[in-house]
Amino acid sequence: MKLLPLLLPLIVTLNGCGAVAAPCRIASAGLKIIPLVGHAMATPTDACATAID
């Protein structure tokens, strides 16, 4: 029960499209960490998040 007050702001901010686009944004951030090719590999996931928003 102590975890709920900590998660409530996160849940409120991820309502609607934000919650749906979150997996695309997380995958994009993970791919962008890869040196040299990360940003190019993240282009489809960025497009996914943009299309959902």
Secondary structure, 3 states (H helix, E strand, C coil): CCHHHHHHHHHHHCCCHHHHHHHHHHHHHHHHCCCCCHHHHCHHHHHHHHHHC
